[in-house]
Amino acid sequence: MLREKIINAINEVGFDEYKEISSSDIIFADAVFASCKANTCGNYGQNYSCPPLSGDMAENKQRFLKYAHAIIINKIVFLGKYYEKMEESGAQVAELLDQLRQKLEDEPVMIAGPGGCNLCKECAAKLSEPCRFPEQKRYSLEGSGMDIVSMSRKLGMTYNAGDKKVGFFMMVLY
């Protein structure tokens, strides 16, 4: 019943692809944390759902692996001819993810997405203050050490769709 409700919500919101896996098939890699530390997105140490504030690899694995099942979701977006739509595309994906969260808010699921937690306009981590909503924190896939590139390839999902289109990945765990 829960699985069907999740899949219906995914389809209603309008994601492009999804694949079901066992949570034990999630690929975690220290190299992903190293990429975060290189500060490719600017959230390293600035967001409670990103390293090093999200916890070490063992803590992150424990957080996700307490669920038996996962559904990896993808939304393919156009970044613009010169990648000028990158921010707009990210906002579009965040809106879809929020819609999915609303549809599943009463269910025993965890939903993680790209980038850091966006629950607050500005994360309290930037102000060296405690998280304002620790029980509602929105975890990042990459910020938790997940190797989305390897998982998407292994599952045959679209990561690079060509012609300046890329897949943004999210996950529902249940």
Residue, then its C-alpha position, 0 to 999 in steps of 0.5 A: m500500500l505505501r509503495e503504491k502511494i509513493i509511486n502514485a505521488i511520484n507520477e502525479v508530481g511529474f518526475d521523469e524516471y524512477k527505479e526501486i532498489s533495496s536500501s542496501d544497494i545504495i552506493f556510498a563513497d568517500a570520494v563524494f565527501a571529498s568533492c563536497k569538501a572541494n566546495t563545488c556547491g558552496n554548502y560544505g560546512q554551511n548547511y546542516s544536511c551537508p558535510p561535515l555537519s551532516g555527520d560522518m559516513a557511518e552516521n549517514k549510512q545508518r540514517f538511510l539504511k534503517y529503511a528497507h526500500a528506496i525509490i530513486i527519482n529523476k527529473i530531467v531539466f534543461l540548463g539553458k544554452y549557456y547554463e544560464k538556467m541552472e538556478e531556475s532549474g534547481a528551483q524547479v526541482a526543489e518545487l517538485l520535491d516540495q510537492l512530493r513531500q506534501k503528498l507524503e507528509d503523513e507517511p513513514v518515509m524519508i525524502a532526500g534530494p539534491g543540494g543542502c536542506n532548504l527548509c530555512k531561507e538561511c541555514a542556522a549553520k551559517l550563523s553558528e547556531p543550532c538547527r532550527f528544525p532538526e526533526q524536519k531536516r532535509y538531507s542531501l543525497e550527495g551531502s550524505g555521501m551517496d554516489i548518484v553518478s554510479m547509482s544512476r549508471k548502474l540503474g540505467m537512469t539518465y544523468n546526462a541527457g545531452d543538449k544541456k539537459v541533466g538529471f536531478f536525483m532524489m530518493v524516497l526511503y520507506 
